[in-house]
């Protein structure tokens, strides 16, 4: 991942590879999401890197790291391997201040927000919260874990004034 463009806060370093993310105010979105996730998790001192990129860049990353050569909305790379936990249980927080890196793709986020009838900033913030929870050990591989993660997202987003992202939206 490239070096951060600017140190935007004590929590989030931002890398902007696509100028549209600057216009969408990704630094403020990521900062807001990180503070909300940190508060919900009970973390006060942590660091993440968020890269705003385009579909071509995230497709290359998706191919390299997941063997899926296509765009996706968001990817995350936790700095630690997490120990297994009981299905549906809240994972144990990593023992590090550096939680990991996130990449988020502009075009995919925009398409999804439009298709779901959601404001772009709400959808992008949801994806950032989702990815940040992955950095903290949450996943959605089994149904019980997916339910735990979705409940966490609803709680965090609700505090940010963002509607439940899992409700049906009119298009």
N, C-alpha and C positions, 0 to 999 in steps of 0.2 A: 504494500500500500504506500502511496506517496507520502511525503512529509506533510504535516498539517500546514495549511495556508496561513493560519493565524491562530494564536491562542485566544479563543473567544471567552473562556471562562476557566475556573479552577476545576471543572468537571469534564467539559466537552472540548475536544480539539476537532476542528472542522477542516475537511479537505474538500474543496469545490472543484470538481472536474467538469462540471456543466454549469454555465452561467445562469441557467434558468432557476437553479436552486438558490442562487443569491437573490434573484427577484422574488422567489417564493419565501424568502427569509428562513432558510434552513437553519442557520445558526440559532435564531431565537426559538424555532420549533424544537430543535434538539435539546437546547438548554432547558426549556420548559418541561419537556418530557423527562429528561434526566433528573431534574429536581423532584418531579412527582414520583418517579419510579424509586429514586433513592429514599424519599420520605416514606413511601409505602413499605419498602424493604427494611427500613431502619438503618440505612447506610448514610454516613455523613461525609466520608472522605473516600472518593473513588474517582476513577478516570476512565473515559471511553473516547474512542476516535470514531467520528461519523464522516463518511465520504458520500457526497452527493454526486452521482454520475448519471450517465445515460444508459439506454438499453443495450447498446453495443458493449460497453464496458462491463456491465453486470452479467451479460451473457457469457463473456470471456471468463469472468470470475466463477460463474456457475459451472461452466465446463471444466475449469481447472480444479475446483475444489469439490464439486458434487457429481461430476461426470454428466451434467445435463447442459448441453450447448444451446441454451435458449434463455431469453430474458426472464427475470423473476422480479418481484417487487422489492424485496429486501433480503440481504444475507447478513449473517453474524458469525463472528469468530471469537468464541470465549478464549480467554488466556489459560484456563485450566480445564482439565478433564474432570467431569463430575462423577461422584460415586452414585451407584444405583440407589434409588429410594423406593419406598412402597408406592404403588400406583395411587395417584391422587394426592400424595403427601407433598407438602411444600419442601422444595429442595433446600439442603444446607447451603448457606451462602459461601462463596469462594473466599479463601483466606488470602486475598490479595487486594490491593487498591486499584490495580489496573484490570478492569473487567474484560476488555477486548475491543474489537473493531466491528463496525457496521458499514455496509454499503447499501445505498437506497437509489433506485432507478426512477428518474423523472417521468419518462413516457409511460411506463407501466403503472406508476402511481396515478398519473393523470387519467389514463384509460379506465382504470378500476374505479376511481372516484366518480367519473362521469357515468359509467355503467351502473353504479350503485346509487346514483343521485345524491352523493355526499359532497360537502365542500372539500376541495383539495387539501387544505391545511388540516382538517379533521382526519382525513384518511391517512395522510403522511404522518401525522402525530401518532395515530394508532399503530402504524407500522413501526415507527421508532420505539414506542413503548413495547410492542411485541418483541422486537429484536433485543431491546435492553433486558427484557425478562429472560430471553435465551442466554444472554451473557451472565445472568445470575443463576442459571441452572434449570430454568423452567423449560419444558418441552411439550409436545402435543402428539407424541407417537402413539400412545395408548389413550383410549377415551377418558379414563379417569384423570390422567395428566392434562389432557386437552381442556377438560372442564375446570380444573384448578387454574390453568393458565388463563382461560377466558374470563373466569371470575376475577382474577387479578387485574386483567386488562380493563374490565368493566368498572372496577373500583377506582383504579387510577384515572381512567378517562373521565369518569363521572366527576371526580374532584377538579378536573380541568374544564368541566362544562361541555364535554363532548359526549353526544348520545351513544348508547350501546351500539357498537359496530356490528353486532351479530343479529340485530333485528332486521327484518326485511325492509328494504328501502324501495320506494317507488322510483322508476326510471322515466 
